[in-house]
Amino acid sequence: MLLQGKVAVITGAGSGIGRATAKRFAAEGAKVVVADVNDARGVETADEIALAGGSVRFVHTDVSRFADVEAAVQAAVDAFGRIDILFNNAGIGRYKPLLEHTPEDYDAVVKVNQYGVYYGILAAGRKMRELGIRGTIINTASVFAFVASEGVIGYHAAKGAVKMMTQAAALELGRYGIRVLAIAPGGVDTPIIQGYKDMGLADRMARQHMRRQLQRPEQIAAVVTLLATEDADAINGSVVMVDDGFAEFK
Ligand SMILES: NC(=O)c1ccc[n+]([C@@H]2O[C@H](COP(=O)([O-])OP(=O)(O)OC[C@H]3O[C@@H](n4cnc5c(N)ncnc54)[C@H](O)[C@@H]3O)[C@@H](O)[C@H]2O)c1
């Protein structure tokens, strides 16, 4: 088992990539805190893990609130005695042509996708330093930190910020032995893009992969799992592309 004895907090674990990762981490022996703003979905993930024999807690967490993120980290320590891994993964999308975008749309996306990651780095970084744990923080960026797409300007801004925050945090937390890295998935078949299927967004994204199909959340979870192990110790401050060669070609 790849993560035996590790304790992980996973934000956005009520669905998609976060849920698949929570289940995979638990299957690899980690104790998991499922942190999500959606209680029903979060509890569902936790129940599935518990049913399979895993150690798990659900904690209601809105990552756009620093106190919630701190509480999720503390819950891991209270329940399992430590925190080794934070998967800073919760995210939302709002698709609208640029000139129809409102400041509220922008704020909503940036508060979750950018501030949420910043709060996670701060809360987990402080706790790992306090407990002397040489832990790992993995942030979810996106190919949209690298490649422009229509209708998601706030998402681009937030994911671009995640890319640079990852590097900056790795630089500063390296002195405590804490690694900070990010993944950049391509299009993954989860509710975040399923909602836009009628607009053709998911199909268009699928065609932008080398194998012309969306990825499955379990494929992303498998890579996050490897990155969280000591075998990936040399990877730090980087954004790892998990995107089946996502490109601009149409
Ligand atoms: N699906 C894709 O194509 C894709 C591609 C690249 C990156 N990503 C990123 O992957 C991450 C996970 O997305 P997904 O595809 O699994 O989407 P998803 O919609 O399936 O899951 C997102 C989860 O985050 C939770 N969430 C939303 N707002 C929250 C908040 N304020 N606090 C806590 N939890 C909150 C939701 O309740 C949900 O359970 C996101 O950061 C997303 O931007 C997704």
The ligand as an SDF file (V2000), in Angstrom:
LIG
                    3D

 44 48  0  0  0  0  0  0  0  0999 V2000
  -13.0480   18.3430  -14.7220 N   0  0  0  0  0  0  0  0  0  0  0  0
  -12.1260   18.9680  -15.4140 C   0  0  0  0  0  0  0  0  0  0  0  0
  -12.1520   18.9450  -16.6570 O   0  0  0  0  0  0  0  0  0  0  0  0
  -11.0010   19.6880  -14.7340 C   0  0  0  0  0  0  0  0  0  0  0  0
   -9.8780   20.0350  -15.4880 C   0  0  0  0  0  0  0  0  0  0  0  0
   -8.8330   20.7020  -14.8840 C   0  0  0  0  0  0  0  0  0  0  0  0
   -8.9150   21.0270  -13.5350 C   0  0  0  0  0  0  0  0  0  0  0  0
  -10.0200   20.6960  -12.8210 N   0  0  0  0  0  0  0  0  0  0  0  0
  -10.0550   21.0680  -11.4250 C   0  0  0  0  0  0  0  0  0  0  0  0
  -10.1880   19.9060  -10.6510 O   0  0  0  0  0  0  0  0  0  0  0  0
  -10.7680   20.2550   -9.3990 C   0  0  0  0  0  0  0  0  0  0  0  0
  -11.8970   19.2860   -9.1020 C   0  0  0  0  0  0  0  0  0  0  0  0
  -12.8820   19.4410  -10.0860 O   0  0  0  0  0  0  0  0  0  0  0  0
  -13.8310   18.2770  -10.5770 P   0  0  0  0  0  0  0  0  0  0  0  0
  -13.6950   18.2160  -12.0320 O   0  0  0  0  0  0  0  0  0  0  0  0
  -13.6060   17.0750   -9.7720 O   0  0  0  0  0  0  0  0  0  0  0  0
  -15.2560   18.9630  -10.2770 O   0  0  0  0  0  0  0  0  0  0  0  0
  -16.5250   18.4720   -9.4360 P   0  0  0  0  0  0  0  0  0  0  0  0
  -17.5420   19.5240   -9.6670 O   0  0  0  0  0  0  0  0  0  0  0  0
  -16.8400   17.0670   -9.7560 O   0  0  0  0  0  0  0  0  0  0  0  0
  -16.0090   18.5180   -7.9300 O   0  0  0  0  0  0  0  0  0  0  0  0
  -15.7270   19.7210   -7.2710 C   0  0  0  0  0  0  0  0  0  0  0  0
  -16.0220   19.5360   -5.8020 C   0  0  0  0  0  0  0  0  0  0  0  0
  -15.6490   20.7580   -5.1310 O   0  0  0  0  0  0  0  0  0  0  0  0
  -16.6750   21.0710   -4.2120 C   0  0  0  0  0  0  0  0  0  0  0  0
  -16.6730   22.5140   -3.9220 N   0  0  0  0  0  0  0  0  0  0  0  0
  -17.1210   23.5170   -4.7100 C   0  0  0  0  0  0  0  0  0  0  0  0
  -17.0040   24.6840   -4.0740 N   0  0  0  0  0  0  0  0  0  0  0  0
  -16.4500   24.4160   -2.8590 C   0  0  0  0  0  0  0  0  0  0  0  0
  -16.0890   25.1990   -1.7460 C   0  0  0  0  0  0  0  0  0  0  0  0
  -16.3040   26.5290   -1.7330 N   0  0  0  0  0  0  0  0  0  0  0  0
  -15.5560   24.5960   -0.6740 N   0  0  0  0  0  0  0  0  0  0  0  0
  -15.3740   23.2430   -0.6650 C   0  0  0  0  0  0  0  0  0  0  0  0
  -15.7200   22.4380   -1.6720 N   0  0  0  0  0  0  0  0  0  0  0  0
  -16.2500   23.0260   -2.7610 C   0  0  0  0  0  0  0  0  0  0  0  0
  -17.9630   20.6180   -4.8690 C   0  0  0  0  0  0  0  0  0  0  0  0
  -19.0130   20.4720   -3.9190 O   0  0  0  0  0  0  0  0  0  0  0  0
  -17.5200   19.3160   -5.5070 C   0  0  0  0  0  0  0  0  0  0  0  0
  -17.6880   18.2310   -4.6150 O   0  0  0  0  0  0  0  0  0  0  0  0
  -11.1760   21.7060   -9.5100 C   0  0  0  0  0  0  0  0  0  0  0  0
  -10.1880   22.5190   -8.9170 O   0  0  0  0  0  0  0  0  0  0  0  0
  -11.2150   21.9330  -11.0070 C   0  0  0  0  0  0  0  0  0  0  0  0
  -11.0140   23.2800  -11.3340 O   0  0  0  0  0  0  0  0  0  0  0  0
  -11.0620   20.0180  -13.3840 C   0  0  0  0  0  0  0  0  0  0  0  0
  1  2  1  0
  2  3  2  0
  2  4  1  0
  4  5  1  0
  4 44  2  0
  5  6  2  0
  6  7  1  0
  7  8  2  0
  8  9  1  0
  8 44  1  0
  9 10  1  0
  9 42  1  0
 10 11  1  0
 11 12  1  0
 11 40  1  0
 12 13  1  0
 13 14  1  0
 14 15  2  0
 14 16  1  0
 14 17  1  0
 17 18  1  0
 18 19  2  0
 18 20  1  0
 18 21  1  0
 21 22  1  0
 22 23  1  0
 23 24  1  0
 23 38  1  0
 24 25  1  0
 25 26  1  0
 25 36  1  0
 26 27  1  0
 26 35  1  0
 27 28  2  0
 28 29  1  0
 29 30  1  0
 29 35  2  0
 30 31  1  0
 30 32  2  0
 32 33  1  0
 33 34  2  0
 34 35  1  0
 36 37  1  0
 36 38  1  0
 38 39  1  0
 40 41  1  0
 40 42  1  0
 42 43  1  0
M  CHG  2   8   1  16  -1
M  END
$$$$
